[in-house]
Amino acid sequence: MEKTLSMQFLNESGKSVSISLQHPRENVTEDEIKAVMEELILQNIFSSQGGDFKEVKGAQIVSREVTELIV
């Protein structure tokens, strides 16, 4: 099963912006994710068309199962 961590932020324009990371650590906690997201905002690492990231909106881990077929 493939997992992706999706982190949503609000930018200066109030628009939602997402960053996704594949294969998050199995035992990652909500507190760790929130701390990283707040640090990304504090360090001003990312920007978007609507400006810098200003606020944590939310995060989710998405699981999906992929079955490859030989054609």
C-alpha positions, 0 to 999 in steps of 0.5 A, spaced: 500 500 500 502 506 498 502 512 502 502 519 501 503 525 506 499 531 504 500 538 508 495 544 506 497 551 508 494 557 507 498 563 503 498 570 503 492 571 499 488 566 503 488 560 498 490 553 500 496 550 497 498 543 498 505 539 499 505 532 498 511 527 500 511 520 498 512 514 503 511 518 510 514 514 516 510 509 519 510 512 526 510 519 524 505 523 529 500 529 528 505 533 533 511 532 529 507 533 522 504 540 525 511 542 528 514 541 521 509 545 517 510 550 522 517 550 521 516 551 514 512 557 515 517 560 520 523 559 515 519 561 509 522 556 505 516 555 500 512 560 496 506 560 491 503 564 486 498 567 492 504 569 496 508 566 502 505 560 506 502 563 512 498 558 516 497 551 517 490 548 514 491 541 515 494 534 513 492 527 512 495 521 510 492 518 504 493 510 503 492 507 496 493 500 493 496 499 486 495 493 483 500 493 477 498 489 471 502 486 465 499 487 459 
